Amino acid sequence: MKRGDRSPARLAAPFRWPSLPADALLAAVIFLVTFGPGQVSARGEPGPLLLQVALVVPLVWRRRAPLTVFYAIAAVAAVQWFAGVQLPADAALLVALYTVGAHRPWRRALEAGLTLEAGALLAAARWAPPGRFPFTAAALTAMAAAALAAGLWTRARRAYVASLEHDREQRARLAVAEERARMTRDMHDIVTHNLSVMVALADSAAYVRHRAPEQAAAALEQIAATGRQALDDMRRSLAPLDAGERDGTTRRGGGRLHPAPGIAQLGPLAGRMRAAGLPTRLEVTGSQEAIPAAAQLTVYRLVQEALTNALRHAPGATAEVRVRLTPRCVAVEVVDDGPGLAPGDAGGRGLVGMRERVAAYGGTLHAGPLPGGGWRVAAGLDIGGDMAGRETA
């Protein structure tokens, strides 16, 4: 059993008896209770004892073959009726009917119930005291109906529990799929962004290494810092968090784990993009205190992906990032003045991931070329219910 799996069916499974021994014990108990002094044992005749055994013993297999067991006991009860012998072991019929209701379709259960009802009427007609037939028949009918209803209720409850179990497993599978999709988006954002920045810095370092060695050295240091940041982001995205990691303090092994990036890290992100050759201006209005950490991470990834696309596909361009924060929604707009993406680039995994992130907050994403040149990405996140002002104008 998996850790954390505490469904009632799974918790009860280790304590269940195998069906055959449990049913054999039940048959033995019914036999002994109905065989006591003053009942079968007091008659001293072999016939009633044989009927007693024949009525009770089939219950051993009641859950393996419910219908067969019921009709076998019903046949013995018919022989008993013709022989004119009354036996308390007729209670086995009620147990068998309950089992049919609990383990077979309701049509089969109804057939068995009607069969037992016919037997109950015959028994009342033969053995009811004078003038007591209606009351005896009603009492026997009530017992049969109760046994059948109990079996049908048990079957319905079992089906309901199985449905809950199936729904729980389905939700678990969906959660795994969602987690894989999230990790795929994160890996795409982390790898493409940091590799693009590192490639741009490496090209810059190679270009100025003879004329300005100090600038080349600074670019190399920035490459190393970007690589370390990428490794930290990948560990954070892939590794399960322990108690210390949830505080954003330390990792197993003593390494430092920084908090997940958010709106506060947009400034350093813009700085890295400027160092990589994409002049970037950042404007953030509103307070970030009311913005959930998950929404802040989404905003960061949206801006990161948009700037990375500008760096890769719009060399020599400049970019502007505008983020507007309110307690109910977040509006993000990233605009560059480059030539725009090629038609085939607009459907890449990056834009798909951006749409998935925005859709998780009930928002929409618009990405496309501007009439006068350049490229615009605009998105809105609903964090308060309504999406008034989902997008920037």
N, C-alpha and C positions, 0 to 999 in steps of 0.2 A: 504494500500500500504506500502510495506516495506521501511524502511529508505534507501535512496540511490538509490531506483528504479526510474529512470528517463527516461524510454523508452518512445518514442513519443506516442505510443498507450495508455499507462497507464496515461500519463500526460493529454492527450486529453479526456479521458473517462469521468471525472466529468462534462465536458462542452457539451457533446452530448445530444441532445434532443432524447426522445423516438421516434421511427420510425413513429408511427401512427400520433401523433400530427404534427410532422414535415412535413409528406407527405400531411396531410390535409391542412396545411398552403400553401404548394406548389400548390396543386390543386386549392385552393381559389385564389391565385395570378394569375395563368394561366387563370382561369375563368374570373376574373375581367379585366385582360389586353385584352383578346380577346372579351369581351362583351361590350366594350366601344362604345361611339357614332360613328355612321357611320358603325358599324359592325352588330352584331346580333340585338342589341336593336333598331336599326333604322328600322328594317323590320316590326315590329309589328305583326308577325305571331308566333303562338305557336310551329310549327314544328321545325324551326331552333333552338329555345330556348331549346326544349327538346333534340335535337341532341347535342347541346352545353353542356348541363348538362351530357348527357350520355357519351360524349367523355372525360370529365374532371374528373367526380366523381370517376371512378375506380382507379385513381392515388393515392387515399387515402391508398389503400392496395398494392401499387406497390412493396414494399420490402417484404411483407409477401407472395405474390403469383405473382412473376414477369411474368411468362408465361401466367397465367390465365388473368391477367390484360391486358397484351399486346394483346392477341387474343380477349378479350372482346372489347377493344377499336378498334381493327381492324374490328370486326364485325359491330360496330356502323359506322365506316368509310365506310364500304361497303354499308350499308343502305343509308348513306349520298350520296354516288356516284350514286346509283340507283335513288335517289330522285332528283339528279341534284342540290344539295345545296353545295356551297362552304363555309367553315367555317375556321376562323383562329385557332380555337381550335384543328385543326388537328396537331398542334405542340405537343399535348399530345402523339401522336404516337412516336415522337422522344424521349420524356422522357421515355416512356415505353420501347422502344428498348434499350436505354442506360441502363436501370435498368436490363433488361435481360442479356445484356453483362457483367454487373458488378456482377451479383449474380448467374448466371447459367453457366454450362459448355459451351465451345465454340461451340459445335455442335448445342446445342439448340439456342445459340445466332445467329449462321449462318442461321438456319432455320427461325428464326424471321426476320433476315435481308433480306432474300430472299422474305419472305412474304411482307414486307414493300416495297421492290423494285418493286414487281409486282403491288402493289397498286399505287406506284409513277408513273409507266408507264401508268396505266389506267387513273390516274388523269391527266397526261400530255396529253394523247390522247383526253380526253374530254374537258379540260378547257384551254389548251394552245392556245395563239393567233395564227391566221393563219400563217403558215410558221415558227412558233417558237417552234415546238414540240421538236426538238433535244436539243435546249438550255434549255427549261423547264424541260425535262426529266433529262438532265445532272445536273441541279441545284438541283432538288429533290433527285437524286441519291447521289450527293455530301453531302447533309444534312443528309441523312440516313446513309451513310458510316461514316461520322464524329461522329454521335451519337453512332453507333456501335463500332467504334474504341475507342471512349472515355470510353465506358463501359468496353470493353476488357482491356484497359490500367488500369482502376481502379481496375479491378479484379486481374490483374497481380501484381499491386502495393500492393494490400492487401495481396496477397499470399506471396510476398517478405517480407513485414513487419512481417507477421506471422512466416515466416521462420527465420527471424532475432531474433524474440522474442523466438522462440523455441531454436535456437542456444545459445542465451544468458542464458536461463534457463538451458540448458544442460551444458554449461560452469560453471554455478553456482553450479550445482550438482557435477560436476567433481572436482571443487575447494573444496567443502565440503568433498568429499571422500578423496582427497589428504591431506586435513588438518587432517582428522581423522587418516589416515595412518601415517602422521608425528607425531601426538600425541601418537599413539600406539608405534611407534619406540622410541620416547623420553621416554615414561613411562617405556618401557622395559629396556632401557639403564640405566635410573636413578635408578629404583627399584632393578634390578639384581646387578648392580655394587655396590650400597651403601649397600645393604643387605649382599652381599658377603663379603665386607670389614668389616662390623660390626660383622658378625658372626666370621670371622677370628680373629678380635681383641678381641671379647668376649672369644673365646677359648684360646687365648694367655693369657688374664687376669686371667682366671680360672686356667690355668696351673701354673702361677708364683705367685698367690696371697699370698701363704705362704712363699715362698723363697725370693721373691723380691716384697714387697708390693708397692714400689714406681713405678716399671714397670707396675704393675697391675693398679695403679691409672692413670698412663699416658695413658694406653690402654683405660681405661674408659673415660678419657677426649677426646681421639681421636674418640671413639664411639659417644659421644655426638656431637662433631664437624661434624662428618660424617652425623649424622642424621639431623642436622641443614642445612647442605649443600644439602641434599636430599630434604628437605622441600622447600628450596629456589628454587631448580631446578624444582620441581613440580609446584610451584606457577607460575614460569616464563613460563612454558610450557602450563599450563591450563588456566590461567587468561588472559582476554583481556587486552591489554596495553592501558593506558591512556597517556596523553601528557607527564606527568612526567616520566612514565615508558619507553617511547621511548628514553629518554635521558639516561636511565640506572641509574637513581638517586634514586627516591623514589617510593613507592607504595601507593595506597589509604590506608589511615590509618596510614601513617607515617613510616612504616617499610622500611628498606633499601633494595633495589633491586640491586644486583650485575649484571654487564654485562654478556651476554651469554658467556659461556666458549669458549676459542679459543686456538690457539697454545701457547700463553703465559701461559696458565694454565696447559700445559702438565707437567711442572716441579712439581707443587704441586700434580698433579695426580700421578706421579711416586713416590713422597714422601709418599703419602697415601698407595700406593701399597707396598712399602718397609716396612712401619709400620705394614701392615697387614700380612707380611710374604712372600712377593714375591720380592726378590732382583731385581731391575729394573734399567737398564742403558738407559739413554735418549740421543740421538744425533740429533740435529736439525741444518741443514745447509741451508743457504739462508736467505733472508729477508722476514719477514712476513708482511711488510707494504703494499705490493701490493696484498695481498691475501684478498678477500672479507670476511666479517664477517660470512656469511652463509657457505662458504667453510671452514673457520677455525672451525666452530662448527661441521661440518661433520668430519673433521680430528680428532677433540677431541673425538667425539663419536666412531669413528672407533678404535682409540687407547684404549679408555675406555673399549669397548666391548672385544677387543682382550686380554687385560690384565685381565679383569674379568674372561674370560674363562680359562686363564692360572692359575689364583688363585684358581678357583673352581676345575679344572680337572687335574692340574699338581702340586700337593703338593710337596714342596721341590725344585721346579724348579727355574731357574733364567730367566729373560726376557730382551731382548734388543729392543729398539724402535728407528727406524731411520726414520727421516722425512726430505725430500729434497724439498726445495721451489724454484720455479722459477716464473717469471711473467706469464708463460703460463700454467704450470701444477704443481701439487703437487704429490709427490710419498711418500707413507707410507708403512713401513715394520715393522712388530712386530714378533719377533722370540723368542720361549722359548725352553729350553732343557729338558722339561718334557717327559713323556711317550706318550703324544698325547691324543687326545680325543677318546673316544670309538666311534665305527661306528655309533651308534644311535644318538650321540650328535652332529654330524657334520651337521645335517639338522635342527637344532633348530631355533627358532624365531630370535635369535641374529644374526646368519649369514644371514638369509633372510633380516633382517633390514639393515645389512651392505651392502648387494648387492643393495638394493633399494636406499640407500643413494648415493652409488657410481654411480649407473645408472643415477641418476639425473644430473650428470656432464658428461655423455657420457663416463664414464670409465668402468673398469672391476675390479673384485675382484677375487683373488685366495687365497684359504684357504685349507691347507692340511698338512699331516705329511711330515717331512723331511726324506731323506733316512737314515741318521745316527741317527735318533731319534729326537724328538721334534716336534714342530708345527710352521708353518709359515703362516702369513696373509700378503698379499701384495696387494696394491690398488693404483690406479692412478686417479686423478681428473683433468679433462680438464677445465681450467679456462681462456684459451686464444684462443681457436679455434682448433688447432691441438693437437694431443695427442702423439707427439713424446716423447718417454721415459715415457709412461704411468705407467709402472711398474718398480720397482727396479730390478736390476739384481739378 
